[in-house]
């Protein structure tokens, strides 16, 4: 749900991301001494004196030739953040002094109608406070000197932020909010899929692989269901992760999966299932997350009546451990079937939280053993005493047996299939945990 938004804006390389990280107290924004590293808006919750708000880090507002698409989009994204925000932190560099670009940014901010705090960064000592005075010429009020690196004077800055947001509403995020991570290789269309879902250009879209370097959270409501949509950087094979920025992005994408409820694995219809797709799918499965497979760019495929069936068979063969994941053939460009994705995510999230009573589980277990008796090993028969559900997300079941070593993996798979045939559990992995006789007696 909505929290006050505080946007950090300014020209490139003035320390916006460092300030962002210092305020949220985590290394969220990528920090490199390369102009243009932070390209999209990055959202993260922060707190000061018991008041929660959401920080937005932005790409630097760069005034360059319009032919440079990335920098033009960075400026557009920063302007979008300005329109969304309740308070704006206009960051300038106290070491380099006022630059013409600072004046251009100030011209944009004067017309935004939002409270703007002028933050002079890199004021690392009392002697450097004299560097602040030239920024009065921007006409943005009294500058606040801080050192994001040394965490100096951040308290005064945050006190000023609270003065502007203390009267705004503070609803909490709904408990039933569903977190979705869009993951996949670079350039499969994750950002385009995000924009198609939201109906706006929420993130930069480019045909240059690796454009999205950070995970970006968007709060979104569809048919009275609250979602948090995480668009992530494309995951590359480790051999190709050759600069620190790309390495951070891979880690962040994996963390996005970790904090998601449902991961949407985006495949490129033109490439089919690649080795990297398999690795990403394996991470989702091992993390116990709900999963939906979206085959994007379906509009670019020459099709007949059997094309989708053949493609699905190929996916099931290549991603055999994701048999439970529903598949959606879609096009972010034409928005073909994109409208189905939200309902599918909601359904998978419900499947993840399904609970089955112990009595019903043991009726299923008894029937399954009559149909297919448990295996024996070395003349000793496996005995299954009872089954109970221990947890949800993912659904986890405990089987109490006489000796776990007698259980063959094929029989575990048989029981999992019976659970799915009976209760569904579509889109979510199932965990079956074996406990020996002594553990059963202790229950």
Secondary structure, 3 states (H helix, E strand, C coil): CCCCEEEEECCCCCCHHHHHHHHHCCCCCCCCCCCCCCCCCEEEEEEECCEEEEEEECCCCCCCCCCCHHHHHHHHHHHHHHHHCCEEEEEEECCCCCCHHHHHHHHHHHCCCCEEEEEEECCCCHHHHHHHHHHHHHCCCCCEECECCCCECHHHHHHHHHHHHCCCCCCCCCCCCEEEEEECCCCCCHHHHHHHHHCCCCCCCCCCCCCCCCCEEEEEEECCEEEEEEECCCCCCHHHCCCHHHHHHHHHHHHHHHCCCEEEEEEECCCCCCHHHHHHHHHHHHCCCEEEEEEECHHHCCCCCCHHHHHHHHHHHHCHHHCCCEEEECECCCCECHHHHHHHHHHHHHHHCCCCCHHHHHHHHHHHHHHCCCCEECCEECCEEEEEEEECCCEEEEEEECCHHHCCHHHHHHHHHHHHHHHCCCCCCEEEEEECHHHHHHC
